[in-house]
Amino acid sequence: MTERTKDSSTVSVNIMDKEFLIACPLNARQDLERAARMLDERMREIRKSGKQFGMERIAVMAALNLAHDLLHATGNSQGVQQQVQQLNAKLEQALAQDQQLEL
């Protein structure tokens, strides 16, 4: 059972045909859904590149591509670097949980 506060909820997003439940503040739900769609599109592009990659590698490559795009769009600011580090930590946590589910 997922805990919720009055300021947050659990949002279901689909990435590469897998469902992920993400805790999210109520006012950030649309942004989370847009980010999930963007990640899904980028991961599908990488998969279509013709090379055979596992899901984890596709996710890391997509995250790095998006982080690179973000850094270039914002002029490489310190705040963006911290956000990228936070996103990478969340990605690693999600991948670790996904691996535990497969065991």
C-alpha positions, 0 to 999 in steps of 0.5 A: 500500500502506498502512503499519501499525504494531502499534498502528494499522490501516487501517479502511474506512468508507463515507460517502454510498456512497463508501469511505474508508480511514482510519488509526486506532489499534486501540483507536479503531476502534469510535469511528471507525466510529460517527463515520462512521455519524453523519457519513453519517446527517447528510450524508444528512439534508442531501441529503434537504433538497431543495436541490441541493448537491455532495458537498463542500458537504454534507460541510462543512455536516455537519461544521459542524453536528456541530461546533456540536452538540459545542460546545453539548454541552460548554459551548464549552471550549477543548479542544473548539475544538482538536478541532474545528480538528483535525477541520476540518483532517482534513476539508479533507485528505480533500476535497483527496484526493477532488478529486485522485482525480476529476481 
